Each structure stands twice: as C-alpha cells, then as structure tokens.
Amino acid sequence: MIDLRSDTVTKPDEKMRKAMYEAEVGDDVYGEDPTVNKLEEIAAAVLGKEDALFVTSGTQGNQIAGLVHCRPGQEVIMESQAHIFLYEAAALSAFAGVQIKTIDGNNGAMNPAEVEAAVRGEDIHQPETGLVCIENTHNKAGGAVVPLENMEAIYQVAKRNGIPVHLDGARLFNASVASGTSVKEFAKYTDSVQFCLSKGLGAPVGSIIAGSSDFISSARKWRKRLGGGLRQVGVLAAPGIIALEENVMRLEIDHTNAKHLAEGLQAIEGLTVTNNVATNIILVDISDCGMSTDAFVQQLKGHHILTGAFGPNTIRFVTNNRIREEEIHTVLENVKKIVKG
Ligand SMILES: *Cc1c(COP(=O)(O)O)cnc(C)c1O
C-alpha cells in the first residue's frame, strides 16, 4: 500500500524502536522521567519558550491551551476552517465552556483588521474575547504557510487588547522548513504553541505544548485532570527526541515529493489541484472527471493507493516519510488509469 491519507500514518523506524526499548524511564507524574524531561527541554529550547509539556495528542494540547487561557463564557477567535473548529468534536466548547467565533481566512491566514473587529468590547450582553488561535501550517487550506508578518500583526492586535494567542502548529516544522523561518521566529508571536511529533516528524505518539513557566504549570494540572498524566512515558518520549533531532530537515523531501505529485496530478485531464502546494498536502478537485469522491478513493484503493475524501469533490493527498520518490510515479500512473477508466 502507498498510504497518502495523512502524515499520521508514519511508523516508528528501527532507530526509534531501539530508543523506546532503551529509554530510561521514571514516574512522569512525579516529574521523574528523564527521557520526558529531556524531550520537554529540547522542545522548549527549539521554540524559545520557558517550558514545554509532552501531551498525548495535538487535540489534547490544543484543549489544554484553551483551558489554561480561557474562562467559561468567553469567546475564542479562529479561522473558519481551523482544525480546532472543524475536527476536535467541539471539545473547546464541551470542556472549556467557550464559544468560537470564526473569521474566513485567505489561504489560512486571517486578516488582522478582521481579528481586531471581532474582539468584543465592554458590553454586558457579550462574551469576552479570551483567546485568538492561529493554525500554521493550515491543514484545510492545503498545508498553507501562514506568513510570519501575518502572525506578527495578529499578535500585536491581540496584545493591544490584552488577549493571549495560541498557535495550533500541528505542522509548524513543515511551515518552518518550507519558508526558511525558524519555529522560534513563528513562536515569538504566540503565548502558547502546540506541535505534533506524530505527523511528518515520524514519532508514533504525542505532541508538545510550550509557553511560559506559569502556562506550563497550569497546563500540567489540566493534563492531569484530563487523564493525561502518564507514568513511565519515556518509552513514548524517546522517539519524540529522535523526531526533533533528526527528522526536521527531511520534511523537505516530503515537500518535494508533494510538488512533483501535484504537477503530475494537475496534468491529468479532469483533475484540478486547488491549493498552492507549499508543504506536504495536495488538494485535488475531481468534479470534472465524473466520479464521486468515494468512488475515486475506492478505485485507487483497488490499486493499493490510499487517499482521503476532503469535502465535496475534493481528495487530499499527504506525503510523508513512508513515501519514496519512485512511488510518486506509481501513484500518477494509477490515478491516470482510474480517471480514464
Ligand atoms: C492533526 C492536527 C491536530 C490534532 O492532532 P492529533 O494528534 O490528531 O489530535 C490539530 N491541529 C491540526 C492543524 C492538525 O492537523
């Protein structure tokens, strides 16, 4: 199988499995797991934040950030196709007791003036604005890199209004490698950051959230409340260290593969690549080839290629570390077959 459904399908390689086997562990709820502590130190340093916390998933990291930053009855501003809004089962409303206010972005980026206009004033009828969330890269916008200047402008709006900024940076390292901007630069315009170790970076489990020491000590308590206080979890942190130390620069390969795949798909009659492929995600509109997205996915699966429907008429392809350059050719040959067939 050539699996292009997501970059979450990566599997720990031999080196990661060996590191898991050999990991020194302790009880992380007591703060005594040296491997977790090392991962958190490395992550905080890479992001230029005071402290960091290993959490079970990106969703848990985003939820903890919302819980730390907000009080029930507040409102959180984010882009209208944000992962937190679309794909986290309304967790922020269910757990943090906040409502979400969405703003339509351009290629995943919100207009800072619209963010400012959305900030609530003093009014007994209205919720207070408790948080602004930015997503980079933006998944639904096809792995788009939200420009640093945009993040800076939104951060300034938020600071002017005394509102914290959280970055859902599930794929922040893809944004960094594609733009040449360090993750530290991006993180400068945030109060908290979440990134996934378990996507393109290739670790089997986990995310990091980072921020000030105060933020992380509250986050640690929320993680415990949510049942995320794990014990000898160094076995899962060990591959995370390898992910950060060795798998960042290779994201470039995923991006190059994605560009080649996108060029090939665009050249097939009936298919339109709808995103500007900057990282590892390709969105393809198939409405001109007279096939439903389900049929497209099923037929490709018959050729041992996995993809996913991503909204009406759209198929998402995501390159990842299991995809080799030669396989891009195989994928294109088989897509041609089913589109013509
Ligand atoms: C995958 C993803 C998440 C959630 O990560 P999980 O580890 O799957 O919970 C959050 N935000 C974005 C943008 C994502 O792509």
The ligand as a Gaussian input file, in Angstrom:
#p B3LYP/6-31G(d) Opt

LIG

0 1
 C       -3.656000      16.702000      13.301000
 C       -3.965000      18.073000      13.729000
 C       -4.326000      18.351000      15.046000
 C       -4.604000      17.281000      16.073000
 O       -3.630000      16.364000      16.293000
 P       -3.987000      14.905000      16.864000
 O       -2.686000      14.439000      17.378000
 O       -4.505000      14.132000      15.699000
 O       -5.020000      15.071000      17.933000
 C       -4.536000      19.668000      15.394000
 N       -4.410000      20.652000      14.505000
 C       -4.076000      20.424000      13.222000
 C       -3.918000      21.571000      12.301000
 C       -3.858000      19.132000      12.788000
 O       -3.534000      18.914000      11.507000

